[in-house]
């Protein structure tokens, strides 16, 4: 997984702390100001996170640490199975702003 958060135009830290965002357009939540990527961390046209929510803990981004959880639906347009398969992905995350890393092998 890879979660990218857009940096505000005025600079500084993104204001996501304590908020829940929708991946898609949704009247209940503000649209997520970033990208949620799966598999190899690259944007894919064949495997797409198309709906769901991503939530950030209240203290996210205060010190550059971001944490929270997600509950999203992924559609696999690369599959030969009909109808097109959908997968529900749920999890938690914690990372330092401006960093990236591979997931530990045990996480797979």
C-alpha positions, -999 to 999 in steps of 0.1 A, spaced: 0 0 0 10 36 -5 -8 66 9 2 100 -6 -11 132 10 -11 164 -10 10 192 6 -10 224 12 -3 252 -14 7 274 16 32 249 27 34 232 61 18 200 72 -14 186 56 -45 192 78 -58 156 79 -56 150 117 -88 137 133 -106 135 99 -123 108 79 -122 112 41 -139 94 12 -119 79 -16 -147 87 -41 -172 116 -42 -194 111 -12 -218 137 5 -210 123 39 -172 129 38 -148 153 23 -128 138 -7 -94 125 3 -67 151 -7 -43 125 -19 -38 90 -35 -43 55 -21 -22 31 -42 -20 -7 -40 4 -35 -49 37 -21 -61 29 15 -50 23 27 -86 -9 41 -100 -27 14 -119 -55 15 -144 -62 -22 -139 -64 -25 -101 -81 6 -86 -92 16 -52 -126 32 -61 -145 36 -29 -142 36 9 -128 57 36 -95 66 51 -93 80 86 -65 98 104 -58 99 141 -63 133 158 -26 138 164 -16 129 128 9 153 112 16 173 144 51 160 145 53 146 110 40 112 120 8 101 103 -14 72 115 -49 60 110 -70 33 93 -87 25 59 -116 5 47 -117 5 9 -130 -14 -21 -105 -24 -48 -117 -34 -83 -94 -58 -103 -100 -49 -140 -70 -71 -149 -89 -103 -139 -102 -128 -164 -130 -136 -140 -165 -124 -148 -180 -104 -132 -150 -82 -124 -139 -91 -88 -140 -65 -60 -119 -69 -28 -125 -52 5 -92 -40 21 -90 -29 57 -60 -20 78 -41 5 98 -10 26 89 17 47 105 44 66 87 66 96 88 58 124 64 83 125 35 94 89 38 86 57 21 96 21 26 87 -14 16 64 -34 39 82 -61 59 80 -96 43 59 -109 73 31 -84 63 24 -103 31 
